[in-house]
């Protein structure tokens, strides 16, 4: 009985994109099938897909389905390591051979999966292929780190936004867009707000598609745009690359942003508290949602304290303590949204017009410089530890133990630096009352909210006085000192 054979071809890297490697494999596999008298009924090809990386291999899955469905009863490949570099997947093939009588033929030599010796040879070849793949990955990881430490350009993929195809020369029109985005984020504007504005203006990514908040966040948090090289070991992530890598060297290309602005952005955009705040505000159309707190006394005399949200009644926008089942909200306080927004605006602008506050706003630069120096020192210490590990001066265990307190200190200092961005919001806004009022009117919702959250922690709202239509004394401000 003539066997129905499926050819499987795979190459990990097709740098030219021509598929020549798999074409050569298919030609040799067809010649082998002809010598064995097998009919080739299917060819499954995974081009430029690594078996070791764990990336999906569509053609491999189709081949397995053909075997289970009885469409083919033989598989031809160039070598066992082309079929798989995972012992687990090889065992699947051996199980299929036992269950369905599958026969395997390789151009590099005969392997009989029907015999214990043949299966042993297949396993040995698979183990050797896995060993080579792991060593190759280790060499590549070290090469990538060495290139990063030398500040060299990382190849592959599209050019980075802000730079020409050589990845070194600054493309000035895009660089100005990056600077604008950085200023707006440091001023407290949300990524979504910036993306909407850029879409209206026709500003797109290198791929020609509109900017999304996730892509903008990753671009602005990249050390590349400040002329620095960062490295993220692949062993430190599986599916999603972390936002921040380790800054290991000054790069050979010029920066678009200063190191200080880049550090502020990296600290701000990696702050989980900011992400929760921003993600919460993107769904709101009310300026003070979550900032206003219900102050109606509970049975024990303490204030309700629940965050008020925007809910219209009869078409009139209001802030209310929500009637949400399963929560501690009392649902007993409400206030007119338009009048409340105006009152809070006037109170904040009056506070920002005070000389005392202006004097306080002039201090953070000196305070921040110490943070910058500490962050720089810790980054250099991590770099030195990594070099010692790479040069085998310390063991992996020693490296991991030594870097933990440094990384924890880095995280704390970056969090502190992200908080000082609130001051940057006010520095760009503060002026005379009339100037601030004019700037306020030109701001979008996200920018106004940034000013509010940089000025007050929360605003308590007492229950309404039925004898007063509007009572500004209901509002108690918890100012940020």
Secondary structure, DSSP 8 states (H G I E B T S, - for coil): ---EEEEEEEES--TTSS-HHHHHHHHHHHHHHHHHT-EEEEEEEEET--SSS----HHHHHHHHHHHTTS-SEEEES-HHHH-S-HHHHHHHHHHHHHH--EEEETTEE--TTSHHHHHHHHHHHHHHHHHHHHHHHHHHHHHHHHHHTT----SSS--TTB-TTSSSB-HHHHHHHHHHHHHHHTT--HHHHHHHHHHHT-B-TTSSB--HHHHHHHHH-GGGGTEEEE--GGG-SSS--S--EEEEE-SS--SS-HHHHHHHHHHHT-HHHHHHHHHHTT--STTTTTEEE--B-TTS-B---B-EE--BTTB-EEE----TTS------EEEHHHHHHHHHHHHHHHHTSHHHHHHHTSHHHHHHHHHHHHHHHHHHHHHHHHHHHTTSS-HHHHHHHHHHHHHHHHHHHHHHHHTHHHHHHHTT-S-HHHHHHHHHH--HHHHHHHHHHHEEEEEE----TT-S--GGGEEEEE--
